[in-house]
Amino acid sequence: MCNYAVAVSLQSDVMASGLVTLWWLLSFLVLTTARSSIAHNASASYLTETRLRQLIVRGNGIYDMLGRPATAPNHSVVVDLALNMYGLISMDEKAQVMTAASWLKLTWHDYRARWDPMDYDNITHLSLGQSEIWTPKILLTNEASDRIHNPVPESVFLALLKWDGTVELQGPVIHKTHCAMQLSEFPFDRQTCGLIFASQNMPRDMMTLRPGASQMNNLEITSQWRPLGLVGNVVEYVFDSQTYHALLVEFTAERLPHYNLMNVALPSGAMAFISLWVFWLPPESGEKVSMAVSMLLGQAVFWLVVIESLPITGGQGTPILLSSIESNFLVGGLAILLSVVTVRVHHRPGPLRGCLLRTVFLRVLPVVVCVTRAGTGREVDVSDSPTPTDAKYTHAVDDDAVETLALPDGKAQGVPTSTGDRFSVKVAELESREDPHSCFKAIKDENDSEDMKLVAAVLDRFFFVIAAVLFINGNLPLIVKWMSM
């Protein structure tokens, strides 16, 4: 019995090991079969795609990559061109050049490259190189480079062929084109730059260009430009008695003026505004001309710094910002010249002669520019008064603070004063003198000096008005545009 039990146990172990071995063999066979099936399917798919490619490009006997895919000789091939701009690199105002990055897409129909997907393992698309299929030759005619070349390079663009004969040729392109910019409204200008795509050697009867769905996809606002729109239009031109189609894609952008306003316009206007207050500085201070010179030098240095960032306008008219800077620079120059005139008049000896000049500068203009003589608003002339011959004279002061000299012949002559205290000091000084000629001459010289100071004050106020009008006239258009943003 013991031997029989051992034999049964051994037989069971052998059967178990046999079952394990059989399980491993079945698993190996299943995996091998599956792998072979996958490899066979992949190989079959590859062979099918290769066979389809050879059939379309070489084997059908009707495809010619140099011939147009037109159903009839007098039919035109319609090519849709779409431009998707995704990056504005720069807009150079001086060189009049726009540089941008776009995704270019050409679409047309080739009736010779069609197949039934059911016959080719449901293959619906086929990728081909430009050397394997007919492609339109498109040029970017307004390119800003040494030579015009095809914007669709073979190394980047691949043709995607659909089973119904629709062909798409698309890829990225960086285009640098000429752009005639209008800068009369700088820095509040809006520019429209065009990209002109045209056929290289096919007139309208052979190929027709149509605008596709051109758009700006995620085109970000740069530091200086805000994109507004991208529109495509077909234009025609005649060359050598043949009519050609061209596609004009216009890109419109608006400049963001914040940088130019804060870094150019504001400092220039501030320095010119400070220069206006030179006319309020009294000539006795001795700093009138030096302050004007300092402000003009500051504007000159500032001009040298910002001149490189300003556009070259040519014959398009002076931009608003440049007009403002020029007027501010002119205000600074006039502040120096007119301050020199004022200081010279203020220190000029002798009376202001001539009835017309005295009437204009001592009576009319002081009222117009709101300037009065210190201590009195009345003007009395003593330039033609007779010379006293006696050693004694009398004086009095009326209510209007005008000194009255009593001469020996009984006549009286009025002399304006500056202040009451000054008049008292002057009278005391004259009373201590014995020579009547000296006394009268001293009073007359004092009156002449006050006349010239009044004329200088009038000129200062008048020049201030002129400079202020020039400053406002030069900066008002810029301020109005700024406030209307």
CORGI-V580069 format. One record per helix or strand of 2 or more residues. SS is the DSSP state (H for helix, E for strand). FROM is the first residue (numbers start at 1). TO is the last residue. If there is no record, write none. Layout:
ss=SS from=FROM to=TO
ss=SS from=FROM to=TO
//
This chain:
ss=H from=2 to=59
ss=E from=77 to=92
ss=E from=97 to=109
ss=H from=117 to=120
ss=E from=125 to=128
ss=E from=138 to=140
ss=E from=158 to=162
ss=E from=166 to=178
ss=E from=190 to=199
ss=E from=207 to=211
ss=E from=215 to=216
ss=E from=225 to=239
ss=E from=242 to=255
ss=H from=258 to=280
ss=H from=283 to=285
ss=H from=288 to=309
ss=H from=320 to=346
ss=H from=355 to=368
ss=E from=394 to=397
ss=E from=402 to=406
ss=E from=412 to=416
ss=H from=420 to=431
ss=H from=436 to=483
//
